[in-house]
Amino acid sequence: MNRNEERSAAEKAREVLRTITPSTPRTDEIVHRLRLAAGLANAASQQGFSSEKALNDIRAEASIALKGVVGSLDAEQHPLTETMIDRAKTAVANWLAALGHESH
């Protein structure tokens, strides 16, 4: 995986997170985009060099936050909350900012 692929997935996740609310119904597209970004963030955090510890920590947080949103969308007994959405928005924004700094 390269940084452009990772950045693209993060940007798509950010767009989804901007449009969903706790009452947004689950769709395959929403879940796919968030799950893909979470998986890429997780994989990148596992493959990163020790010199990228800060970036890897940010990637891990993005993955966890995105998986939380997907898990809530998939499980009716754990409704999605504004707090979960906000956590994911913040984590993805931090991830994108970190990727931007890494590429310069």
LOKOL-543810 format. One record per atom (N, C-alpha, C, CB): atom name; z, y, x. Coordinates in steps of 0.05 Angstrom, whole numbers. Atoms other than C-alpha are relative to their C-alpha. Last residue first. Glycine has a CB too. Example, Ala and Ser with C-alpha at 12.3 -4.5 7.8 and 13.67 -1.06 7.14 Angstrom:
2
{node "N" {-1 -24 -16}};
{node "CA" {143 -21 273}};
{node "C" {14 22 -15}};
{node "CB" {-29 9 9}};
{node "N" {0 -24 18}};
{node "CA" {156 -90 246}};
{node "C" {0 24 18}};
{node "CB" {25 1 -20}};
END
This chain:
104
{node "N" {8 -24 -15}};
{node "CA" {45 338 128}};
{node "C" {9 -1 29}};
{node "CB" {12 25 -12}};
{node "N" {28 0 -6}};
{node "CA" {45 271 93}};
{node "C" {-9 24 16}};
{node "CB" {-16 -1 -26}};
{node "N" {7 21 -20}};
{node "CA" {120 259 96}};
{node "C" {-30 2 8}};
{node "CB" {5 -28 -12}};
{node "N" {-9 -8 -27}};
{node "CA" {136 325 63}};
{node "C" {-8 -19 21}};
{node "CB" {30 3 0}};
{node "N" {15 -24 -8}};
{node "CA" {93 309 3}};
{node "C" {8 9 27}};
{node "CB" {5 22 -20}};
{node "N" {26 9 -9}};
{node "CA" {123 239 -2}};
{node "C" {-17 23 9}};
{node "CB" {-15 -15 -23}};
{node "N" {-4 14 -26}};
{node "CA" {193 268 -4}};
{node "C" {-27 -10 11}};
{node "CB" {19 -23 -3}};
{node "N" {-5 -21 -20}};
{node "CA" {173 318 -59}};
{node "C" {3 -13 28}};
{node "CB" {26 15 -7}};
{node "N" {25 -15 -6}};
{node "CA" {141 262 -99}};
{node "C" {4 21 21}};
{node "CB" {-10 13 -26}};
{node "N" {18 19 -14}};
{node "CA" {204 218 -93}};
{node "C" {-27 15 7}};
{node "CB" {-6 -24 -19}};
{node "N" {-10 2 -27}};
{node "CA" {250 277 -111}};
{node "C" {-19 -18 17}};
{node "CB" {28 -11 1}};
{node "N" {5 -26 -13}};
{node "CA" {208 291 -173}};
{node "C" {9 -1 29}};
{node "CB" {15 23 -15}};
{node "N" {29 -1 -6}};
{node "CA" {209 217 -190}};
{node "C" {-7 26 13}};
{node "CB" {-16 -4 -26}};
{node "N" {6 19 -21}};
{node "CA" {285 214 -184}};
{node "C" {-29 0 8}};
{node "CB" {8 -29 -9}};
{node "N" {-11 -10 -25}};
{node "CA" {295 277 -225}};
{node "C" {-7 -18 23}};
{node "CB" {30 4 -1}};
{node "N" {15 -24 -7}};
{node "CA" {250 253 -281}};
{node "C" {8 11 27}};
{node "CB" {2 22 -22}};
{node "N" {26 9 -10}};
{node "CA" {283 184 -279}};
{node "C" {-18 24 7}};
{node "CB" {-14 -17 -22}};
{node "N" {-4 13 -26}};
{node "CA" {352 214 -285}};
{node "C" {-26 -9 12}};
{node "CB" {20 -24 -3}};
{node "N" {-4 -21 -20}};
{node "CA" {328 260 -341}};
{node "C" {5 -11 28}};
{node "CB" {24 17 -9}};
{node "N" {26 -13 -5}};
{node "CA" {299 201 -380}};
{node "C" {4 22 21}};
{node "CB" {-11 12 -26}};
{node "N" {16 19 -16}};
{node "CA" {364 162 -372}};
{node "C" {-27 12 7}};
{node "CB" {-4 -26 -16}};
{node "N" {-12 2 -27}};
{node "CA" {406 222 -394}};
{node "C" {-17 -19 17}};
{node "CB" {29 -10 -1}};
{node "N" {10 -24 -15}};
{node "CA" {360 234 -454}};
{node "C" {10 -1 29}};
{node "CB" {8 26 -14}};
{node "N" {-15 -25 4}};
{node "CA" {377 163 -477}};
{node "C" {-13 23 16}};
{node "CB" {29 -3 9}};
{node "N" {7 -20 -21}};
{node "CA" {335 101 -488}};
{node "C" {16 25 -6}};
{node "CB" {-30 5 1}};
{node "N" {18 -21 6}};
{node "CA" {369 51 -535}};
{node "C" {-3 20 24}};
{node "CB" {8 16 -24}};
{node "N" {-7 -21 -20}};
{node "CA" {401 -11 -507}};
{node "C" {-19 23 -3}};
{node "CB" {0 -12 29}};
{node "N" {-29 -3 1}};
{node "CA" {401 -62 -565}};
{node "C" {10 21 20}};
{node "CB" {13 -26 5}};
{node "N" {-8 -17 23}};
{node "CA" {326 -51 -575}};
{node "C" {30 5 0}};
{node "CB" {-8 -13 -26}};
{node "N" {-23 13 13}};
{node "CA" {310 -78 -506}};
{node "C" {11 19 -22}};
{node "CB" {22 -6 21}};
{node "N" {5 28 6}};
{node "CA" {240 -65 -477}};
{node "C" {23 -12 -16}};
{node "CB" {-3 -15 26}};
{node "N" {23 2 18}};
{node "CA" {244 11 -480}};
{node "C" {-5 -29 -9}};
{node "CB" {-26 11 14}};
{node "N" {-9 -11 26}};
{node "CA" {314 9 -451}};
{node "C" {-23 -1 -20}};
{node "CB" {10 28 3}};
{node "N" {-18 19 12}};
{node "CA" {291 -36 -394}};
{node "C" {9 9 -28}};
{node "CB" {24 -4 18}};
{node "N" {16 23 10}};
{node "CA" {232 9 -380}};
{node "C" {18 -20 -14}};
{node "CB" {-15 -13 23}};
{node "N" {15 -10 23}};
{node "CA" {278 70 -375}};
{node "C" {-16 -23 -12}};
{node "CB" {-19 23 8}};
{node "N" {-19 -5 21}};
{node "CA" {327 33 -329}};
{node "C" {-15 9 -26}};
{node "CB" {20 21 8}};
{node "N" {-6 26 12}};
{node "CA" {269 6 -287}};
{node "C" {20 3 -23}};
{node "CB" {11 -19 21}};
{node "N" {23 8 16}};
{node "CA" {247 78 -276}};
{node "C" {5 -27 -13}};
{node "CB" {-25 -1 17}};
{node "N" {1 -17 24}};
{node "CA" {317 99 -253}};
{node "C" {-23 -7 -18}};
{node "CB" {-3 30 9}};
{node "N" {-23 7 18}};
{node "CA" {324 39 -206}};
{node "C" {-2 17 -26}};
{node "CB" {26 5 14}};
{node "N" {5 27 11}};
{node "CA" {254 49 -175}};
{node "C" {22 -7 -20}};
{node "CB" {-1 -20 22}};
{node "N" {22 -2 19}};
{node "CA" {265 124 -166}};
{node "C" {-5 -27 -14}};
{node "CB" {-26 10 13}};
{node "N" {-11 -13 24}};
{node "CA" {332 111 -134}};
{node "C" {-21 4 -21}};
{node "CB" {12 28 8}};
{node "N" {-18 19 14}};
{node "CA" {301 61 -86}};
{node "C" {12 12 -25}};
{node "CB" {22 -9 19}};
{node "N" {17 20 14}};
{node "CA" {245 109 -68}};
{node "C" {17 -19 -16}};
{node "CB" {-18 -15 21}};
{node "N" {12 -14 23}};
{node "CA" {296 164 -53}};
{node "C" {-19 -19 -15}};
{node "CB" {-17 25 10}};
{node "N" {-22 -3 19}};
{node "CA" {335 116 -8}};
{node "C" {-10 14 -25}};
{node "CB" {23 16 12}};
{node "N" {-4 26 12}};
{node "CA" {270 96 27}};
{node "C" {23 1 -21}};
{node "CB" {7 -21 21}};
{node "N" {22 5 19}};
{node "CA" {253 169 39}};
{node "C" {4 -26 -14}};
{node "CB" {-27 0 15}};
{node "N" {-4 -19 22}};
{node "CA" {322 181 71}};
{node "C" {-22 -4 -22}};
{node "CB" {-1 29 10}};
{node "N" {-23 8 17}};
{node "CA" {317 117 112}};
{node "C" {3 19 -24}};
{node "CB" {25 0 16}};
{node "N" {5 -10 27}};
{node "CA" {247 132 138}};
{node "C" {23 -5 -19}};
{node "CB" {-26 -12 -11}};
{node "N" {2 -29 -3}};
{node "CA" {265 124 212}};
{node "C" {-6 13 -27}};
{node "CB" {-22 7 20}};
{node "N" {-27 -11 0}};
{node "CA" {288 54 193}};
{node "C" {0 30 3}};
{node "CB" {17 -13 22}};
{node "N" {-13 1 -27}};
{node "CA" {216 39 176}};
{node "C" {28 11 -2}};
{node "CB" {-17 14 21}};
{node "N" {-2 -24 -16}};
{node "CA" {194 27 104}};
{node "C" {15 -4 27}};
{node "CB" {15 22 -15}};
{node "N" {17 2 -23}};
{node "CA" {175 -41 78}};
{node "C" {3 24 19}};
{node "CB" {-29 -1 -9}};
{node "N" {-6 24 -15}};
{node "CA" {232 -49 29}};
{node "C" {-16 -1 26}};
{node "CB" {-6 -24 -17}};
{node "N" {-27 -3 -12}};
{node "CA" {229 23 4}};
{node "C" {8 -24 17}};
{node "CB" {21 4 -22}};
{node "N" {1 -18 -22}};
{node "CA" {154 16 -5}};
{node "C" {27 4 13}};
{node "CB" {-11 28 -9}};
{node "N" {14 13 -23}};
{node "CA" {162 -46 -47}};
{node "C" {-1 18 24}};
{node "CB" {-29 -8 -9}};
{node "N" {-17 21 -10}};
{node "CA" {214 -13 -92}};
{node "C" {-13 -13 25}};
{node "CB" {6 -21 -21}};
{node "N" {-23 -13 -14}};
{node "CA" {174 50 -101}};
{node "C" {18 -20 13}};
{node "CB" {16 18 -20}};
{node "N" {10 -12 -25}};
{node "CA" {112 9 -116}};
{node "C" {22 14 15}};
{node "CB" {-23 20 -6}};
{node "N" {6 21 -19}};
{node "CA" {149 -33 -167}};
{node "C" {-10 10 27}};
{node "CB" {-21 -19 -12}};
{node "N" {-25 12 -9}};
{node "CA" {180 26 -202}};
{node "C" {-5 -21 21}};
{node "CB" {16 -11 -23}};
{node "N" {-12 -19 -18}};
{node "CA" {112 61 -205}};
{node "C" {26 -11 11}};
{node "CB" {5 27 -14}};
{node "N" {16 -1 -24}};
{node "CA" {80 0 -235}};
{node "C" {12 18 21}};
{node "CB" {-29 9 -7}};
{node "N" {-6 24 -15}};
{node "CA" {137 -9 -285}};
{node "C" {-16 -1 26}};
{node "CB" {-7 -25 -17}};
{node "N" {-26 -2 -12}};
{node "CA" {131 63 -307}};
{node "C" {7 -24 17}};
{node "CB" {21 4 -22}};
{node "N" {0 -21 -20}};
{node "CA" {56 60 -317}};
{node "C" {27 3 14}};
{node "CB" {-7 27 -13}};
{node "N" {17 7 -23}};
{node "CA" {57 -8 -351}};
{node "C" {2 22 22}};
{node "CB" {-29 -4 -8}};
{node "N" {-15 20 -16}};
{node "CA" {116 10 -397}};
{node "C" {-16 -7 25}};
{node "CB" {5 -25 -17}};
{node "N" {-24 -12 -12}};
{node "CA" {82 73 -421}};
{node "C" {14 -19 18}};
{node "CB" {19 10 -23}};
{node "N" {8 -19 -20}};
{node "CA" {15 39 -430}};
{node "C" {24 13 13}};
{node "CB" {-19 21 -12}};
{node "N" {7 14 -25}};
{node "CA" {44 -21 -466}};
{node "C" {-7 19 22}};
{node "CB" {-23 -20 -5}};
{node "N" {29 8 -1}};
{node "CA" {76 24 -517}};
{node "C" {-4 -14 26}};
{node "CB" {-18 25 -3}};
{node "N" {9 15 -23}};
{node "CA" {150 31 -536}};
{node "C" {-30 -5 -3}};
{node "CB" {15 -26 5}};
{node "N" {3 29 2}};
{node "CA" {164 82 -590}};
{node "C" {-12 -12 26}};
{node "CB" {-19 -7 -24}};
{node "N" {28 8 -5}};
{node "CA" {188 151 -569}};
{node "C" {-2 -31 -3}};
{node "CB" {-9 8 29}};
{node "N" {12 12 24}};
{node "CA" {255 165 -602}};
{node "C" {-29 -9 4}};
{node "CB" {2 19 -22}};
{node "N" {-15 24 8}};
{node "CA" {294 177 -537}};
{node "C" {-12 -14 -24}};
{node "CB" {29 6 -5}};
{node "N" {-27 -8 9}};
{node "CA" {239 224 -515}};
{node "C" {15 -25 -8}};
{node "CB" {-2 20 -25}};
{node "N" {-17 17 17}};
{node "CA" {175 213 -477}};
{node "C" {26 13 -7}};
{node "CB" {4 -27 15}};
{node "N" {8 2 28}};
{node "CA" {121 263 -456}};
{node "C" {19 -17 -17}};
{node "CB" {-27 -12 -2}};
{node "N" {1 -26 13}};
{node "CA" {146 289 -389}};
{node "C" {-5 -2 -30}};
{node "CB" {-22 17 13}};
{node "N" {-28 -9 4}};
{node "CA" {167 219 -368}};
{node "C" {1 28 -13}};
{node "CB" {15 1 26}};
{node "N" {-11 15 22}};
{node "CA" {95 195 -377}};
{node "C" {28 11 -7}};
{node "CB" {2 -30 7}};
{node "N" {14 -9 24}};
{node "CA" {68 251 -333}};
{node "C" {11 -15 -25}};
{node "CB" {-30 -6 2}};
{node "N" {-10 -27 7}};
{node "CA" {120 237 -280}};
{node "C" {-12 10 -26}};
{node "CB" {-5 20 23}};
{node "N" {-26 4 12}};
{node "CA" {102 163 -281}};
{node "C" {12 27 -8}};
{node "CB" {19 -14 20}};
{node "N" {5 11 27}};
{node "CA" {29 181 -269}};
{node "C" {27 -5 -14}};
{node "CB" {-16 -27 2}};
{node "N" {10 -22 17}};
{node "CA" {49 226 -211}};
{node "C" {-5 -10 -28}};
{node "CB" {-26 11 12}};
{node "N" {-22 -19 5}};
{node "CA" {92 171 -180}};
{node "C" {-9 22 -19}};
{node "CB" {12 11 26}};
{node "N" {-17 14 19}};
{node "CA" {35 120 -186}};
{node "C" {24 18 -8}};
{node "CB" {11 -26 12}};
{node "N" {14 2 25}};
{node "CA" {-13 169 -152}};
{node "C" {18 -13 -22}};
{node "CB" {-26 -15 3}};
{node "N" {-1 -26 12}};
{node "CA" {38 184 -97}};
{node "C" {-14 0 -28}};
{node "CB" {-14 21 18}};
{node "N" {-28 -5 7}};
{node "CA" {46 110 -81}};
{node "C" {3 27 -15}};
{node "CB" {19 -1 24}};
{node "N" {-4 18 23}};
{node "CA" {-29 99 -80}};
{node "C" {28 4 -11}};
{node "CB" {-4 -30 8}};
{node "N" {16 -11 23}};
{node "CA" {-38 160 -36}};
{node "C" {4 -17 -25}};
{node "CB" {-29 1 8}};
{node "N" {-14 -22 13}};
{node "CA" {19 136 9}};
{node "C" {-15 12 -23}};
{node "CB" {6 22 21}};
{node "N" {0 -25 -15}};
{node "CA" {-14 70 24}};
{node "C" {14 22 -16}};
{node "CB" {-29 8 7}};
{node "N" {0 -24 17}};
{node "CA" {0 0 0}};
{node "C" {0 25 18}};
{node "CB" {24 0 -19}};
END
